[in-house]
Amino acid sequence: MPLAIIITGHGHFADGMKSALELISGPQKDLHAVNFAEGDTPEALSEKLAKIVKLYDNNGVVIFSDIIGGAPFRQAVLLTQTRANSEVVYGTTLQMLIEAVLERGDSDDAQQLVAQLLPAAREGIGRFGSHSRRPPPPNPTEEGL
């Protein structure tokens, strides 16, 4: 069984990221979204996350959260502190998730995936800068990103 990916965050962050990811990369196995909606408690979020993590007791799990220090991040850290082969990533971007699903393959090593993922994710952050004064590029001739 490949590595499980769980996305969590405030509001509908998790559902939105999963939706966008699957629009680009197609349906994904072992990909879960857990929202921390208004009115939810950290304990309720922890229960939802724990239920999914338990499905992968013998496999690796990477939990992607929106921001460091928030309830989704904290609950993910608490769940994975004593669990082998698990990682928590914060500052999640769509590019990071695309990279994760493309790189995970049949591997079950959470640490290895995150080590590969973070440098690529950093490269995906920047600014358009002086190029913004130029006309936009022509429309692509094929469907895609």
N, C-alpha and C positions, 0 to 999 in steps of 0.2 A: 504494500500500500504506500503510495507516495506521501510526501509531507503534507500535513494539513495546514491550511492558511485560514486564519480568523481575522476579520476586520472588525474593529470596534471604535466607537467615537461618540461624540456628543450629537444629539438630535438625530438626523437621518444620514449622518456622515457615512456609516457603514453600508447601508442599503444603496446610497448614491454611488459610492466607490465601486461596490460590487456590480451594480448595473452598468456603469461606464466601462469597467474592466471587461465584462462579458460581451458588451457591444463590440469592443475592439478585438478581443481574443477568443470569443466564442464561449459557450458554456464550459464551466470548469468543475471537475470533481474535487471533492474535499476542500471546497471553498465556502466559508460561512460568513455571514454578516450579523453582528449583534449591536443594535442601537442602544444608546443610553438616552432614552426619550425624556422629555419634560415630565416630572412627576415620579420617575423611577428612582429607586434608592440604590446606593452603591451595593447593598446586599443583594437586591434583586438582580442587578447586573452581574454580580459575581456568580449567582446561581445559574444564570443563563450561560455564561462563559464556561463554568465548571461542567455543565451537562455536555457541552460540545467537546471540551478537552478530554473528558472521560472516554469518549468514543475512540480516542487515539492513544489509549494507555500504552500500547506497545510501539508507537510510532512518534515521529517528530512533529512538533507543532510550532508555527511561528504566528504570533499575534501582532497585528499591525494596529497601532492606535493613532489617534489624531494628534494629540499634544502631550508633551511630558508633564507630569504632575496632576493631570486631570483624573477624575474618577475612573474612566475606562483604562487608562494607563496603570493606575495604582492597583486596580483589581486584577489586571492581567499579570502584573509583577507578583502580587501575592499568590496567585494560582501557580505560577511557574517557578517560584523560588526554590522549591525542593524537588522539582520535576526535572528529570534528565532529558536531554535532547529537546529543549524548548528555548525560544527566544522571544523577547518583546521588542518591537521596533516602534519608535515614535516619530512624529513628523511625516506621516505617510502621505505619499503623493501617488497619483495615478501611474506615472512612469515607473515608480518603485514597484507597484503591484504588477504591472505588465512584466517587468523584468523578473519578478519572483515566479510568476506562473510559467514563464518561458524557460527559466533556469532550473526549476525544481525537478523536472523530469521524473525519473523513478527514484531519485535520491531520497533518503530519509534523514539527512543530516542537517538539522536546523542551523547550527553554528556555521557550517560551510556555506549554506545558502545566503545567510545574512552577510558573511564576509565578502561574498561575490557581489551582493546586491548594493551595499552602501556606496562604494565608489561610483558605480554606474548611476545610482540615484542622484548623487551630488552633481554629476555632469549634466543632469537634466534640469538644473536650476540655473537661471541666468536672467538676462534682460535683453530686450530687442535693441534698445539704444538708438544709435544714429540711423539704423536701418528703417526706423519707423517713418522716416520722411520719404522713403522710396515707395513706389506703387507696389501693391501686393503681387505675389507671384501668380502666374496664370493658373487656372483651375487644373487639377490633375486629370489625366485622361482615363484613369481607372479608379474604381472604388477603393476605399481604404481609409487609413487614418486621416 
